[in-house]
Amino acid sequence: MTLDEIEHDTLRAQFKDSRIHFAVNCASKGCPPLYGVPFEGRILEDQLNDVTRRFINDPARDRLEDGSLLVSKTFDWYGGDFNDDPASFFKQYADGDPKGHLEQQGDRLNVDYLDDIDDEWSLNGRWGAPAVSPPRAKEFV
């Protein structure tokens, strides 16, 4: 079973959570980098939020330019997972300056889909150290 099959045939089908796209994917350069640690049930919500925020706030993958939100084709290919409204999804997960710029645009925000990164099918890397790390196991004495 491939990562792509795990993402689409298992996780998306069962959990209906759009953040899955940023957590588990086919691992091509056109997809989000893989997370650097295993996902764990007790901190899964925080990890999914972290990996989603990393992707949303990465100007190499998504950006606001001349009043248009330029986003990954993931938001086009799987639009239904994002309620066909990538701008609202971005407003939910954007941080700092990107969030402020998105809010300033209000409903005037135009969404366009980037082609350059999404058409790259070679193997990607992984994010650096995650913002949410599993808690250390208690030492036994």
DRENRO-505193 format. One line per 5 residues: their letters; for each residue x, y, z of N, C-alpha, C. Coordinates in steps of 0.1 Angstrom, whole numbers, plus 5000, padded with zeros to 4 digits. Example, Ala and Ser with C-alpha at 12.3 -4.5 7.8 and 13.67 -1.06 7.14 Angstrom:
BEGIN
AS	5132,4943,5078,5123,4955,5078,5132,4967,5078  5128,4978,5071,5137,4989,5071,5129,5000,5079
This chain:
BEGIN
MTLDE	5008,4988,5000,5000,5000,5000,5009,5012,5000  5006,5022,4991,5014,5034,4990,5008,5045,5000  5017,5056,5002,5012,5067,5010,5000,5073,5004  5000,5074,4991,4988,5080,4984,4976,5072,4986  4977,5059,4986,4965,5050,4989,4961,5051,5004
IEHDT	4970,5052,5013,4967,5054,5027,4959,5068,5029  4964,5078,5022,4958,5091,5023,4944,5091,5018  4942,5086,5006,4929,5088,4999,4919,5076,5002  4924,5064,5001,4915,5053,5003,4912,5049,5017  4921,5053,5026,4918,5049,5040,4915,5061,5049
LRAQF	4925,5070,5050,4923,5081,5060,4912,5091,5056  4912,5096,5044,4902,5106,5039,4888,5099,5039  4888,5087,5035,4875,5080,5034,4869,5078,5048  4877,5075,5058,4872,5072,5071,4870,5084,5080  4880,5094,5079,4879,5105,5089,4874,5118,5084
KDSRI	4873,5120,5071,4868,5132,5065,4874,5145,5071  4887,5145,5072,4894,5157,5078,4904,5162,5068  4901,5175,5064,4909,5180,5053,4924,5182,5057  4927,5182,5070,4941,5184,5074,4950,5171,5070  4943,5160,5067,4950,5148,5063,4959,5151,5051
HFAVN	4955,5159,5042,4963,5162,5030,4977,5167,5033  4978,5174,5045,4991,5180,5049,4999,5170,5058  4993,5160,5062,4999,5150,5071,5005,5138,5064  4996,5132,5056,5000,5120,5049,4997,5122,5034  5006,5120,5025,5004,5122,5011,5014,5114,5003
CASKG	5014,5116,4990,5022,5108,4981,5037,5110,4982  5041,5121,4989,5055,5125,4991,5062,5130,4979  5055,5135,4969,5062,5141,4958,5064,5156,4962  5073,5163,4954,5076,5177,4957,5064,5186,4956  5054,5181,4948,5042,5189,4947,5033,5188,4959
CPPLY	5036,5179,4968,5028,5177,4980,5035,5183,4992  5028,5185,5003,5034,5190,5015,5045,5180,5020  5056,5186,5026,5067,5177,5031,5061,5168,5042  5067,5157,5044,5063,5147,5054,5067,5152,5068  5059,5149,5077,5061,5153,5091,5073,5145,5097
GVPFE	5081,5151,5105,5093,5145,5110,5092,5135,5121  5080,5133,5126,5078,5124,5138,5065,5116,5135  5064,5104,5142,5051,5097,5140,5039,5105,5146  5028,5103,5140,5016,5109,5146,5011,5100,5157  5006,5106,5168,5002,5099,5180,4988,5104,5184
GRILE	4980,5094,5187,4966,5097,5191,4964,5107,5201  4972,5107,5212,4970,5117,5223,4973,5131,5219  4981,5133,5209,4984,5147,5205,4981,5149,5190  4973,5141,5184,4970,5141,5170,4964,5155,5166  4955,5160,5173,4949,5173,5169,4959,5184,5168
DQLND	4968,5184,5178,4979,5194,5178,4988,5192,5166  4992,5179,5163,5001,5176,5152,4994,5180,5139  4981,5177,5137,4975,5180,5124,4974,5195,5122  4971,5202,5133,4971,5217,5132,4985,5222,5129  4995,5217,5135,5009,5221,5132,5013,5219,5118
VTRRF	5011,5207,5112,5015,5204,5099,5006,5212,5089  4994,5215,5092,4985,5223,5083,4990,5238,5083  4993,5243,5095,4998,5257,5096,5012,5258,5089  5020,5248,5090,5033,5249,5083,5031,5250,5068  5022,5243,5062,5019,5243,5048,5013,5257,5044
INDPA	5003,5261,5051,4995,5273,5048,5004,5285,5049  5014,5285,5058,5022,5297,5060,5035,5296,5053  5037,5286,5044,5050,5285,5037,5048,5292,5023  5055,5304,5022,5054,5312,5010,5059,5305,4997  5066,5295,4999,5071,5287,4987,5059,5279,4981
RDRLE	5049,5277,4989,5038,5268,4985,5025,5276,4983  5023,5286,4991,5010,5294,4990,5014,5308,4994  5007,5318,4987,5011,5332,4990,5000,5341,4985  5000,5353,4991,4991,5363,4987,4999,5373,4978  4993,5375,4966,5000,5384,4956,4990,5392,4949
DGSLL	4992,5405,4949,4983,5415,4942,4968,5412,4944  4965,5409,4957,4951,5407,4960,4946,5393,4956  4954,5384,4952,4950,5370,4949,4958,5361,4958  4950,5351,4963,4956,5340,4971,4960,5329,4961  4973,5327,4960,4979,5317,4951,4981,5305,4960
VSKTF	4974,5294,4956,4974,5282,4965,4978,5269,4957  4982,5259,4964,4985,5246,4958,4972,5240,4951  4975,5233,4941,4964,5226,4933,4957,5216,4942  4962,5213,4954,4955,5204,4963,4941,5209,4966  4941,5223,4967,4928,5229,4970,4918,5229,4958
DWYGG	4923,5227,4947,4915,5225,4935,4911,5210,4933  4921,5202,4934,4919,5188,4932,4909,5182,4942  4910,5186,4954,4902,5181,4965,4893,5192,4971  4888,5201,4963,4880,5213,4967,4869,5209,4977  4862,5198,4975,4852,5195,4984,4857,5192,4999
DFNDD	4869,5188,5000,4875,5186,5014,4876,5200,5021  4877,5210,5013,4878,5224,5019,4866,5232,5017  4855,5226,5015,4842,5232,5013,4842,5242,5001  4850,5238,4991,4852,5246,4979,4855,5261,4983  4862,5263,4994,4865,5277,4999,4878,5277,5005
PASFF	4889,5276,4997,4903,5276,5002,4906,5289,5010  4900,5300,5007,4902,5313,5014,4898,5312,5029  4887,5306,5031,4883,5304,5045,4892,5295,5053  4896,5284,5046,4905,5275,5052,4918,5282,5056  4923,5290,5046,4936,5297,5049,4934,5307,5061
KQYAD	4923,5314,5061,4921,5323,5072,4921,5316,5086  4916,5304,5086,4916,5296,5098,4930,5292,5103  4939,5289,5094,4952,5284,5097,4964,5293,5095  4961,5305,5089,4972,5314,5087,4976,5320,5100  4989,5324,5101,4995,5330,5113,5001,5344,5109
GDPKG	5003,5353,5118,5011,5365,5117,5006,5373,5105  5016,5378,5097,5013,5387,5086,5004,5381,5076  5006,5369,5072,4997,5363,5062,4982,5364,5067  4979,5361,5079,4966,5361,5084,4960,5376,5084  4968,5385,5087,4964,5399,5087,4961,5404,5073
HLEQQ	4969,5400,5063,4967,5403,5049,4954,5397,5044  4952,5384,5047,4940,5377,5043,4927,5384,5049  4928,5388,5061,4916,5394,5068,4914,5408,5061  4924,5415,5057,4923,5428,5051,4915,5427,5038  4918,5416,5031,4912,5414,5018,4897,5411,5019
GDRLN	4892,5405,5030,4878,5402,5032,4873,5393,5021  4861,5397,5016,4855,5388,5005,4860,5391,4991  4869,5401,4990,4874,5405,4977,4885,5396,4972  4888,5386,4980,4900,5377,4978,4897,5368,4966  4906,5369,4956,4905,5360,4944,4915,5348,4947
VDYLD	4911,5336,4944,4919,5324,4946,4924,5319,4932  4937,5317,4931,4942,5311,4919,4951,5299,4923  4952,5290,4914,4960,5277,4918,4973,5277,4911  4983,5274,4919,4997,5273,4914,4999,5260,4906  5007,5261,4895,5010,5249,4887,5024,5245,4889
DIDDE	5034,5254,4892,5048,5251,4892,5052,5240,4902  5048,5241,4914,5052,5231,4924,5044,5218,4922  5031,5220,4920,5022,5208,4919,5025,5198,4908  5032,5203,4898,5036,5194,4887,5049,5187,4889  5055,5189,4900,5068,5182,4903,5065,5169,4911
WSLNG	5069,5158,4905,5065,5145,4910,5077,5138,4916  5089,5144,4917,5100,5137,4923,5098,5138,4939  5106,5130,4946,5104,5128,4960,5107,5141,4968  5099,5145,4977,5101,5157,4985,5109,5153,4998  5111,5163,5006,5118,5161,5019,5108,5160,5030
RWGAP	5112,5165,5042,5103,5165,5053,5105,5178,5060  5095,5182,5068,5096,5194,5076,5107,5192,5086  5112,5203,5091,5122,5203,5102,5114,5198,5115  5120,5201,5126,5115,5197,5139,5101,5202,5140  5091,5193,5144,5077,5197,5145,5076,5207,5157
AVSPP	5066,5215,5156,5063,5224,5168,5056,5216,5179  5050,5205,5176,5044,5196,5186,5051,5183,5186  5058,5181,5197,5066,5169,5198,5059,5160,5208  5060,5147,5206,5055,5137,5216,5061,5139,5230  5053,5138,5240,5059,5140,5254,5069,5128,5256
RAKEF	5079,5131,5263,5089,5121,5267,5083,5111,5276  5087,5099,5274,5082,5088,5283,5088,5090,5297  5080,5087,5307,5085,5088,5321,5096,5077,5323  5106,5081,5330,5117,5071,5332,5113,5063,5344  5116,5050,5343,5113,5041,5354,5125,5040,5363
V	5123,5040,5376,5133,5040,5386,5134,5026,5392
